[in-house]
Amino acid sequence: MNLDNVLITGASGLIGSPLVKKLLNKVNFIVGVDPIHKDLQQNYKHLKDINQEVSDIVKLLIKYNISKIIHVGGVSGPMLYNNKPDLIVQNNVIFTMRLIEASRIYGKIKRFIFCSSISAYGKLNESNTNEEYRMAPENLYGATKASCDMLLKMYAQNYGLDIMSLRLSTVYGYRRSTSCFINDMINSAINNRIINLPFKKDLCWPYVYVKDVVSCIEKCLIHSKKHSYDYNVSGPDFPSYQEILEQINLYVENSQVTFSNKNSFDERKLFSIEKIKNEIDWEPKYSIKQGIKDYFSNII
């Protein structure tokens, strides 16, 4: 067992919930922060709300003797709170900066893992790009991820903090509550509803299954060798939506999906994950076929 006490934000969400479950017997103690309540475990403390002043976060880190932080929480996609931009900035930028500043003052955080996003890059119209690719976000959500990514990098360089930023491609999984085309297609099929998709059937998209994200975070948490600051994280394949539909149809009969004759948004290419493979010795295991199979095994 790892003897670290770990703080996990977003502990009841798509990534945070299975992450807590996986780490419960592998670390000494977990403090989970999330507005949605989670059942208590013997070595788990759930906080529905915390005071977000830096001094209060420092007190929390001291109280629970936190040694590692996994920052998963925040507004989780560009489809949320577009009519409340201040809420996106408050959750994604201000809280992140207060958390890292509290970590700097506290002085005992051995690793800080930040879940960034492919949206920080903006348009990805080139294939196989690495972590040096320019950040040019196209929406406020992406801008918050890019700004935190760059600010945290300065904290790592200027203050010697051990920080890892994981730039996740589009995450799908059976616990996801926000809109995602894979989830929307599955839910419409299960409920015998028609769904009209605003793109062509041959559009490919970079997805990663939630269990791969969890295994990646765990691998980064325990990694003991030298590492870089930033890593791209994606699935092992680059499926078209036609291929995704074919996999869904293996489990649900008569899904009613129609595709458009044009794409209503820009195609997003698959970026390279060679860096995390080589440095952290992690690679994804869930192809779209395996991911959708596991998805259905958890909802049927």
Secondary structure, DSSP 8 states (H G I E B T S, - for coil): ----EEEEESTTSTTHHHHHHHHTTTSSEEEEE-SS-----TTEEEES----SHHHHHHHHHHTT--EEEE--S--STTS-TT-HHHHHIIIIIHHHHHHHHHHHH---SEEEEEEEGGGTB---STT--TTS--B-SSHHHHHHHHHHHHHHHHHHHH---EEEEEE-EEE-TT--S--HHHHHHHHHHTT-EEEESS-TT-B--EEEHHHHHHHHHHHHH--S---SEEEE--S---BHHHHHHHHTTTSTT-EEEE-SS-SS--------HHHHHHH-------HHHHHHHHHHTT-
